[in-house]
Amino acid sequence: MEAARIEEVVGEFVSLKRRGVNLIGLCPFHQEKTPSFTVSPAKGLFKCFGCGKGGDAARFLIEHEHLSYPEALRYLARKYQIEIEEHEQTPEELAALNERERMFNLNTFAQQYFSKTLFEHHEGRAVGLSYLKERDFKEVIIKKFQLGYSPDQREAFSAYARQQGYAADILLKTGLSVGSEEKLYDRFQGRVLFPIHNLTGKVIGFGGRILSGDKTKAKYLNSPESEIYNKSKSLYGLYFAKSAITRTDNCLLVEGYTDVISLHQAGIENVVASSGTSLTTDQIRLIRRFTNNITILYDGDQAGINASLRGTDMILEEGMNVRVLLLPEGDDPDSFVRKNRTSEVEAFISENATDFISFKTKLLIRQSGDDPLKKAGLIKEIVQTISLIPEPIYRSVYIKECSRLLEVEEQLLLNELNKLLRQKFKKQTGEQYLPDTPAPSPEQPRIESQEPEEQPGYYQERELIKLLLQYGNQDIPIEYVDELNYPVSATEKVARFIIDDLLYDELWFSQPTHRKIQDHFVEALKEEVVPSEKYFIHHHEPDVALLAVDLLTTPYRLDNWESKKIYVKKEEDVLKDAIIETLYRYKDFVIQQRMIQVSEQLRQATSLDEQVALMAEKNKLDRMRQAINNQLGIIIVK
């Protein structure tokens, strides 16, 4: 955990930009269009102020990749070249793993089996490797993408996996085998295999291309949906492309596996594929973590043109900039790259990619010709597409451009746009806007905080915990009188000052997570140790770690008022006063709660002695509360 740099770990999954000492980005745990996700390199933590998730590098991997804690540590160990000694798992230990771990484990085993078969099995070399080399794929790129081959036999892989201790139920759930637990058959027999990876590089599924001429079998066959593989939420090649996408601030989107591999081999790595499926919102949001810019590469024929019009509305609706590149007729990305040098491919993409709105407008103009009815329909269709763009500034720019291209008054297009926006807003919110008032884009609903259910004293305890975490190891001045009655000035740790004060009055926090943290401080101080904030950020109990992150982060930052010669006192400047005030407010709350109990006991008391004792306690509590509030400058009105 000391070696792990939070910004590097999170940066593999989220595009981060610096803001002051911290980094910000779009939260990967909920959908948002304004960044509320913060990473603090100094504190080694992340925090989303929209959905409330937060923690250290391991917690991010646990939440984002659904790893267990040991798996998260193994991931970090691999990333930072830290060796972990582990013994080989026995069949019994394999069976004891949870289902997701078992599925990941099996897919890794299968990938290694298929890759070994491709290079070492006579059929793999003669059929699979020959096919890949005919496509001009070099051995280094084949190994990079972990390509493989499944023998053209009914149960070669299934039988071998069973011998190695993998259970039939997991073979069926991953889709590597078909049939029943009693009789298993290989799903991908006689196919070249393309492993599909998640963002951490784990194999979640496979795509298989058949090499025989059997027309009764599908050319491509994918793993079925499973606990770890969701086709609509996966993009082929994203694991290998994410760094290049962030670096170039652009993602090239193609259709097939071989398109991705060919572009990578040419040195163009910011490319992913939708694997032959229609683009989904989840796939778009995956890309949006790394860039706001997508360039879609399509074949130059009519089918490619029609494909370019599908799915792009969803990209615009997600607030992304989309460009379209039509390749020369008869070419797909794979064949175009093999025909041209890398510099020529890059130049072609740069010079010919067109923003989608302009592309669609010019295309529909050609299709409508001089027909006025078709042109009217064209205007409506173009404005409908522009209305999907969430940013008003971009909408305005495209309206101006379309006005020029369509030779239509800009105000006419604006009127149609505002009509569509009002309809959209009314549909989503049920609210009505004045007829000629441009309707704003409906904002995403606010995600409620994940706070635990508030209990009496929750905030008072929370403030004391915050002081312990933020300033526990700092010294504050104290004064006392020694045994010879001489005044003494000294310093004391904030944690010691607060904890000793609470223990003197036998006060223990009532909220369970708060009590855990108080207990940690009590036990540590017995050993003359003050737990650091990192101790709690990395804590193995999620509720403790999340509370620490909540209290150690803030969505706000103090402006540099000193540059304007305005000097604002910070909490650390008046730390002792802040601690004493917070302790007083907590004790005032405790006394109030006790007074409520005493009043109820007094109401139910039957004997005179009991009533007198309770009245005396009530008066004592009242005097204590009055003294505390005098110190706080609060007037109690009865």
C-alpha positions, 0 to 999 in steps of 0.5 A, a space after each residue: 500500500 505504501 508503494 501504490 500511488 492512488 493517481 496511477 491506479 485510478 488513472 488507469 480507469 478514469 481520465 484525471 485532470 489536475 485541480 490544485 493539489 488534487 485531481 478530478 474526473 468523472 466518477 466511474 461509479 455513477 453517471 455524471 456530466 460535471 466532475 465530482 470525483 476527486 483523487 488526493 495524491 497527498 492523502 492516498 485516497 479517492 472520494 466522490 462527492 456525488 455518490 459518496 464512494 471513497 477509499 484508498 487504491 485497494 478500495 477503488 479496485 474492490 469497488 470498481 473491478 469487484 475484486 476481493 481484498 487479496 485480489 486487489 493487493 495482488 493487482 497492486 503487487 503486479 503493478 509495482 513489481 512486488 513479489 508475493 510468494 504463493 503456493 500452487 492451488 490444489 483442486 480442493 482450494 480451487 473449488 473453495 474460491 468464490 464463483 467470480 474468482 473461479 470464473 476469472 481463474 478458469 478464463 485465465 487457464 483457458 487463455 493460456 491453454 488456447 495460446 499454447 495450442 496455437 504455438 505448440 500443437 500441430 493443428 494450432 500451428 497448421 491451421 490457426 497460426 497460418 491463418 493469423 500470419 496470412 492476415 500479416 499479424 506478427 508473432 509479437 502482436 499475436 502474443 500481446 493480444 493473447 490470441 489462441 486456437 481451440 482444436 477441432 475436437 468435441 471435448 479436447 479443452 473440456 476434458 483437459 480442464 476437468 483433469 486440472 480440477 475445474 468443475 463442470 458448473 463453472 465450465 458451463 457458466 463461463 460458456 467455455 463448455 456446452 452440454 450438461 455436467 454429465 457430458 461437456 463439449 467445447 464451445 469454440 472447437 476449430 476456432 481462432 480465439 480472441 480473448 476479451 479483457 476487462 480494464 484490469 486485463 483479466 479475461 472475461 470472455 472470448 470471441 472465436 472465428 471459425 476457419 472451416 468453410 462450414 456454412 451451417 456454423 456462425 462465422 464469429 461466436 462469442 462467450 455467453 453473458 455471465 457473472 463476469 462478462 456483459 457484452 453491452 458493457 465491454 469493448 474489445 481492446 480497451 485494456 490495451 488502448 486506455 493509455 493511448 486514448 488518454 494521451 491522444 484525447 481521442 478514441 478510434 471506434 471500429 467494428 471487429 477484432 482484427 481491425 483493432 489488432 491491425 491498427 495496433 500493429 501499425 502503431 495506432 493504439 487508441 482504438 477499440 471495437 464494439 465487437 460487431 454489436 450495436 453501440 450501447 450507452 454503457 460502452 460510450 460511458 466506458 470510453 468517456 472515462 478516458 476522453 470526450 472525443 470519439 472518431 468512428 471508422 466505417 467502411 466506405 460503402 452504403 452499408 458503412 454510411 448507414 452504420 455511421 448514422 446509427 448509435 451516434 445519437 447516443 454518443 451526442 446525448 452523452 455530451 461527447 464529440 463524435 467524428 466520422 471517417 468513411 474509408 475508401 470504398 471496398 476497404 475496412 480498417 484492417 485492409 486499409 491499414 495493411 495497404 498503407 504506411 502508418 503515417 499515411 493512415 494517420 494523415 488520412 484520419 486527421 484530414 478526412 474525419 468530419 464532425 457528425 453533425 456536418 457529415 449527417 447534414 451534407 449526406 442528407 442534403 445529397 439524399 433530399 435533392 431539390 424535393 421541398 418536402 424531403 428538405 423539410 424532413 431533413 431540417 427536422 431530423 438534423 435539429 432533432 440530432 442537435 437537440 440531443 447535445 447537452 451543452 447549449 454552446 455546442 448546440 448554438 455552434 451547430 445551429 449556425 453551421 447547419 443554417 449555413 449548409 441548409 440555407 435556412 434562417 438561423 432563427 427558424 432552426 432555433 425555434 424548432 430546437 427550442 420546441 424539441 427541448 421544451 417537449 423533452 424537458 416537460 417529458 422528463 420533469 413534468 414542468 412547463 416552460 413559457 412558449 418562447 423561453 429556451 428550455 434548459 437541458 434537464 440535469 441529471 438527478 442528484 445522487 443522495 448521500 450514502 450516509 449511515 442513518 443519523 442517530 442522536 449525537 451523530 454530528 457531534 461525534 463526527 466532529 470529534 472524530 474529524 479532529 482526531 483524524 486530521 490533527 491527532 498527532 499535532 501538539 497543542 499548548 496546555 497549562 496546568 498546576 503541578 503537585 507543588 502548586 506551580 503553573 506549568 506550560 507544556 504541549 500535548 498531542 491532540 489525540 491525547 487531549 481529546 481521548 483523556 477528556 472523554 475518558 475522564 467523563 466516561 463518555 463513549 461514542 454511540 454510533 458503531 463506526 465512531 466507537 470503533 475509531 474511538 476504541 482504536 485511539 484508546 488502545 493505541 494511546 496506551 502504547 503511546 502511539 497516535 494512529 495516522 490518517 493512513 491507518 484509517 484510510 487503509 483500514 480493512 473494515 469498509 465502514 471505518 475506511 469510508 468514514 475516514 475518507 469522508 472526513 478527510 476530504 472536502 468538495 470545497 477549497 479555500 481561495 487564495 485570499 492572502 494574494 488579495 491581502 485578506 487573511 482568513 483564519 484556518 481551523 489549525 490556527 485556532 485548533 485548541 479553541 476549536 477542540 474545546 468548543 467541539 468537546 463542549 458541544 458534545 457534552 452539552 448534547 450528552 447532558 441534554 439526552 440525560 436530562 430527557 431520561 431523568 425527566 421521564 424517570 421523574 414522571 414515572 417515579 412513585 416514591 418521594 425518595 426517588 423523586 428527590 434524588 431525580 430532582 437533585 440530579 436534574 438540577 445538577 445537570 441543569 447547572 452543568 449545561 448552564 456552565 457549558 453554554 456560558 463558555 460557548 456564549 449560548 443563552 438557554 431559553 426555558 
